């Protein structure tokens, strides 16, 4: 093709080439716009989900300020200290003499004055521990979630039941009647002890769950 022919062809084809280029650019722009729109929708959806999760955490008290968390954590320390004391002394009150019997108690132990003093001392310590737990649960009540308070309170109720049972037994013992060696008393005491242990385990589980879920934010104000 001669130069004149090529020139004529390009002149004739220019509008078609321009239209093709324009159409291709428009198509590319449309694809890009659609891709950007989908990306924007995806990002917005992710942000919306994160916002909902944040709102859920806020509504469930899972995001707290450092000041609030300090008060809450201090509450757990006080409650747990009371739980450990109650569980330890409850086990001693209920199981101590049975375990000693299995180890071989000397003859005359159950009639000895020393046994009475030991039981009185354990009962007094348990009463003090039970009272301390009650105060820890209720004095700190505004600073930690209600499910933990309810579980801790139920544990204290079980502890009080065991204390009342042994105080009554002590009164009977002073009258010359030793109900603590009766099978029924022992079985019922073990049932209450089991409730105390399960209650302590429940409180521990709830506190651990709370520790794992909470997010502390500096300067946050509820």
C-alpha positions in Angstrom: 0.0 0.0 0.0 1.3 3.4 -1.0 1.9 6.2 1.5 -1.2 8.0 0.1 -3.2 4.8 0.5 -2.0 4.2 4.1 -2.8 7.8 4.9 -6.3 7.4 3.5 -6.9 4.2 5.4 -5.8 5.7 8.7 -7.9 8.8 8.1 -10.9 6.5 7.4 -10.1 4.2 10.3 -9.4 6.9 12.9 -13.0 7.3 14.0 -13.4 3.5 14.4 -10.1 3.2 16.3 -11.1 6.1 18.6 -14.4 4.5 19.2 -12.8 1.2 19.9 -10.3 2.7 22.3 -13.0 4.8 24.0 -15.2 1.7 24.3 -12.4 -0.4 25.7 -11.5 2.3 28.2 -15.1 2.6 29.3 -15.3 -1.1 29.7 -12.1 -1.2 31.7 -13.3 1.7 33.8 -16.6 0.0 34.4 -14.9 -3.2 35.5 -12.6 -1.3 37.7 -15.5 0.7 39.2 -17.4 -2.5 39.9 -14.3 -4.0 41.5 -13.9 -0.9 43.6 -17.5 -1.0 44.6 -17.3 -4.6 45.7 -14.2 -3.9 47.7 -15.9 -0.9 49.3 -18.9 -3.0 50.2 -16.6 -5.7 51.6 -14.7 -3.3 53.7 -17.9 -1.6 54.9 -19.3 -5.0 55.8 -16.2 -5.8 57.8 -16.4 -2.5 59.6 -20.1 -3.0 60.3 -19.4 -6.4 61.8 -16.5 -5.1 63.9 -18.8 -2.2 65.1 -21.5 -4.7 66.1 -18.9 -6.8 67.9 -17.7 -3.7 69.7 -21.3 -2.7 70.6 -21.9 -6.3 71.9 -18.7 -6.2 74.0 -19.7 -2.8 75.4 -23.2 -3.9 76.2 -21.9 -7.0 78.0 -19.3 -5.0 79.9 -16.4 -6.7 78.2 -14.7 -3.4 77.4 -13.8 -1.6 80.6 -11.5 1.3 81.7 -8.4 0.6 83.7 -10.0 2.2 86.8 -13.0 0.0 86.6 -10.9 -3.1 85.9 -8.7 -2.3 88.9 -11.8 -2.3 91.2 -13.2 -5.5 89.6 -9.9 -7.4 89.8 -9.5 -6.4 93.5 -12.9 -7.8 94.1 -11.9 -11.2 92.6 -8.8 -11.3 94.8 -10.9 -10.8 97.9 -13.6 -13.2 96.9 -11.1 -15.9 95.9 -9.2 -15.6 99.2 -12.5 -16.2 101.0 -13.4 -19.2 98.8 -10.0 -20.9 99.4 -10.4 -20.5 103.2 -14.0 -21.8 103.2 -13.2 -24.8 101.0 -10.1 -25.8 103.0 -11.7 -25.5 106.4 -14.9 -27.2 105.3 -12.9 -30.2 104.1 -11.1 -30.4 107.5 -14.4 -30.2 109.4 -16.0 -33.0 107.4 -13.2 -35.3 106.5 -10.5 -34.9 109.1 -11.6 -37.5 111.7 -12.5 -40.0 109.0 -9.0 -39.6 107.5 -7.4 -39.9 110.9 -9.4 -43.1 111.6 -8.1 -44.6 108.4 -4.6 -43.8 109.6 -5.3 -45.5 112.9 -6.4 -43.2 115.8 -5.3 -44.2 119.3 -7.9 -45.7 121.6 -9.9 -43.1 123.5 -9.4 -40.3 121.0 -13.1 -39.7 120.5 -13.6 -39.2 124.3 -10.6 -37.1 124.8 -10.8 -33.4 125.8 -8.3 -32.6 123.0 -10.8 -33.7 120.4 -13.4 -31.3 121.7 -11.0 -28.4 121.6 -9.9 -29.2 118.0 -13.5 -29.3 116.8 -14.3 -26.0 118.6 -11.2 -24.4 117.0 -12.1 -25.6 113.5 -15.7 -24.5 113.9 -14.6 -21.0 115.1 -12.2 -20.7 112.2 -14.8 -21.9 109.7 -17.3 -19.4 111.1 -14.8 -16.6 110.7 -14.0 -17.7 107.1 -17.6 -17.9 106.2 -18.3 -14.4 107.5 -15.3 -13.0 105.6 -16.5 -14.6 102.4 -20.0 -13.1 102.9 -18.4 -9.6 103.4 -16.2 -10.0 100.3 -19.1 -11.1 98.2 -21.4 -8.2 99.2 -19.0 -5.4 99.8 -17.6 -5.7 96.3 -21.0 -6.5 94.6 -21.2 -3.3 92.5 -17.8 -4.0 90.9 -18.2 -7.4 89.2 -20.8 -9.2 87.1 -23.9 -10.6 88.8 -23.4 -14.3 87.7 -20.2 -14.4 89.7 -21.9 -12.8 92.7 -24.8 -15.3 92.5 -22.4 -18.3 92.3 -20.3 -16.9 95.2 -23.4 -16.2 97.3 -24.7 -19.8 96.7 -21.4 -21.1 97.9 -21.6 -19.0 101.0 -25.1 -20.3 101.6 -23.8 -23.9 101.5 -21.0 -22.9 103.9 -23.5 -21.5 106.3 -25.5 -24.7 106.1 -22.4 -26.7 107.1 -21.6 -24.3 109.9 -25.2 -24.4 111.3 -25.0 -28.2 111.2 -21.8 -28.4 113.2 -22.8 -25.7 115.7 -25.9 -27.7 116.4 -23.7 -30.9 116.8 -21.4 -29.0 119.2 -24.4 -28.0 121.3 -25.5 -31.7 121.4 -22.0 -32.8 122.2 -22.0 -30.5 125.3 -25.1 -32.3 126.4 -23.4 -35.7 126.1 -24.7 -36.7 122.6 -22.1 -37.1 119.8 -24.1 -36.9 116.6 -20.9 -36.3 114.5 -20.2 -40.0 114.5 -23.7 -40.9 113.2 -23.8 -42.1 109.6 -26.6 -39.8 108.7 -24.7 -36.7 110.0 -21.6 -37.7 108.2 -23.4 -38.4 104.9 -25.3 -35.1 105.0 -22.1 -33.2 105.9 -20.4 -34.7 102.9 -23.2 -33.7 100.6 -23.0 -30.1 101.8 -19.2 -30.2 101.4 -19.6 -31.3 97.8 -21.9 -28.3 97.2 -19.2 -26.0 98.6 -16.5 -27.5 96.4 -18.7 -27.4 93.3 -19.6 -23.8 94.2 -16.0 -22.8 94.5 -15.2 -24.5 91.2 -18.0 -22.6 89.6 -16.8 -19.3 90.8 -13.3 -20.1 89.6 -14.6 -21.0 86.1 -16.7 -17.8 85.9 -13.8 -15.6 87.0 -11.5 -17.3 84.5 -14.0 -16.7 81.7 -14.3 -13.1 82.7 -10.5 -12.6 82.7 -10.3 -14.2 79.2 -13.1 -12.0 77.7 -12.5 -8.6 79.1 -10.6 -5.9 77.2 -9.1 -3.1 79.2 -8.9 0.3 77.5 -6.9 3.2 78.9 -8.9 6.4 79.4 -12.2 4.7 78.4 -15.3 6.1 80.1 -18.4 3.9 80.2 
